[in-house]
Amino acid sequence: MTMTLRSIKLSILPVAGLVAILGTLASFSGAAQGRVALMGHVLRQIQDAVKLERAPADESVQLSLVVRLDQNLLDETLDQLYGRNAPVQKHYLSSSEFAQKFGLADKRAQLKNFALANGLTVDAADNQPESMVVKVSGGASAVEKAFSIRLNHYRGPYGQVFRANETEPMIPAALESHLGAILGFSNITGVAHPHFMKSTVNFKPGSLPRVASGASFPSTFTGSLGPFLVPQDIRSVYGLTQVALNGSGQEIALFELDGFNPADVTAFETIFNLPLVNATFIGVDGTTNLCGGQSCSGPTPSEGQVEVSLDIDMVLALASAISHIYVYDGPNTDQGILDTYNKIATDNISKVVSTSWGLDEADSNVNPSFIPSESQIFQRMATQGQSVFAASGDCGAYDTRDFNTGACITTNGFHVDDPASQPYVTGVGGTTLTGNLSSFTETTWNEFSISAGAGGGGVSTILPIPSYQIGVAGTASQQFRNVPDVALNADPVSGYIICVANTFPAIGGTSAAAPLWAALTVLINQQRAAAGKGGLGFANPTLYQLGTSTSAATVFNDIATGNNAVSGHFNAGPGYDNATGWGSFKGSSMIDAASQALSLTILNSLASVYAFPNPWDTRKATRRQVTVTNLPDGATVKIFTLSGFWVKTLPLASGGSAVWDLTNDSGNSVASGLYFYLVTTPTNSAKGEIAIIK
């Protein structure tokens, strides 16, 4: 069937203790001062922590005051871009257009005036007029007075000492429509985790391309380096060998929480004969290019450094001549994470974004104001035509790790990963490859019996189901957001060779799958740009429309076997499922399909070609058939959706005619009136709209 796309309403549902509702953070009247409580700012961690002392009066506190957007206007804007009546040629907002439309200047002024009036300092260095965050700072006593709170030091169950408030902040009632959240009361670090898994194989520069011995995993796939994939193998497996696109003229933003060594990037490019590409470090909130707090040139890389190198190398594997890779690096705190996403959205220089860092929703929601604020930033990215891909996690349906050992915990119930569960983000799950480059199969990644790893997927307990998933067969819920949307090889058994600390380890995990999907989107945007079209933008409406069309098998490798839990939960099956989404991509076909969103300005009428009768004539109760006649010799008749995606090709009958029998086609797709016909001739590539749309 063909999807009917509507705006994605993101009213966060009040479940599992969530008190913050997106767009309408609950408040109640304070005392006579006309103040109200801005709910959702008391951390759950303090319930399991020991209160040590009140924060010293002069302790420096940096805060991020997050602008609250008009949710109704945001929904309306997104519907105009991605809804069923959206134009084929979209006008995405620039950062300045977004700021003007949503009144950021006035909102930022209101927040600044409040901060200054309460003895806080506005950070001039981060004073970007198009930013959704106002950075302010002050001593703990000034912050306490400004927001009528008390800041304490706590010791958590794992010994970590942190600062947090014990009551909700109070703000003037007039500020409610401008202020969505306040981040920085708490300074808990290590919030998000990278989603990769190592094998024990680590090639030295002089050992390539020999295969190292002693791998701890069974060798189930054979590529150029035994079971492990190098760039040309990835292109071969996923149907990109004959694709000449290389990312030229395109840019990508990588969300990171650690640094990288540029020499490793150069070594990867050199060993695999790739062009030299710039990877530019952009520090957020004063972050510098360090790895685990140390120099990135050391012999032992931090976990975060491995993640950053993996992300960069996976982009280069498919988009080797990409014009620029921007590595955005912020502190690993709630505040730092939100500020980094906000910086990517505000800069708006990259139309493709990849993140392989996340945390299960339950833990992300210990600060209930965080997920709603994050959601509005991702919605902003969608209005600006930015495609965001996120790893769904490596602990299967559980998405929970032991704080000390890093091992997956499978006894605390099912969880999905934030931000992969965000409705305006494309969540990327994991698969396993077996066989060899010329003949292989792909199943759901699940190695709980070997290494306690599996592709993340399941159902959100916080975020409602977006409209593009409503009615999609195979979803585990019709009430909440289903994860993932798509998948790709993530098994360390068939992992990817990267370069970090001047060695070449084999790495798996959904951390590899997300940047590869992002890199494919870079190629899609390159092809679209060559045809004079804008970028793909938010990918899910396109992906779900393709997945529910009759052409799904031409663009997706449908993963129909396996599951992502110890007990066999979230089984893969035909079409969409919560183990691997729609599956992995068939590269060249996916690029072509996602690049066929036709610009109405290039359609030329073919006056001598006729289509009759109107297939949506309600009087035709039994047989619904349309005939296209008077076609030129050698013509090809293709059926597309209004958004420009190919559905089927009609066989050309004698006498220059073709017949489309809609009788047995999906009733919903026919009734929606989303089809039109396109005629192309090999000789002059003429295009013409030849059917009446209901």
Secondary structure, DSSP 8 states (H G I E B T S, - for coil): ---------------TT----TT-----B-STT-EEE--S-S-GGGGGSEEEEE--TT-EEEEEEEE---HHHHHHHHHHHHSTT--SS-----HHHHHHHTTHHHHHHHHHHHHHHTT-EE-GGG--TT-SEEEEEEEHHHHHHHHT--EEEEE-TTS-EEEEESS--EEEGGGTTTEEEEE-S------SEE--EEEEEEE-GGGTTS--S--SS---EEBTBBTBB-HHHHHHHTT-TT-----TT-EEEEEESS---HHHHHHHHHHTT-----EEEEESTT--S-BTTB-TTSSS--HHHHHHHHHHHHHHHH-TT-SEEEEEE--SSHHHHHHHHHHHHHH---SEEEE-EEEEHHHHTTSTTHHHHHHHHHHHHHHTT-EEEEE--SBTTT--B-TTT--B--SS----EETTTSTTSEEEEEEEEEEESSSEEEEE-B-TTTTS-B---EEEEEEE--GGGTT-TT-S-SSEEEE-SEEEE--GGG-EE--BTTBEEEEESHHHHHHHHHHHHHHHHHHHHHTT-----SSHHHHHHHHTSTTHHHHEE---S-BSSTT--SB--SS-BTTTBT-EE-HHHHHHHHT----GGG----TT-EEES-TT-TT--S--EEEEES--TT-EEEEEETT--EEEEE--BTTTBEEEE-TTS-HHHHHTT-EEEEEE-TTT----B-S---
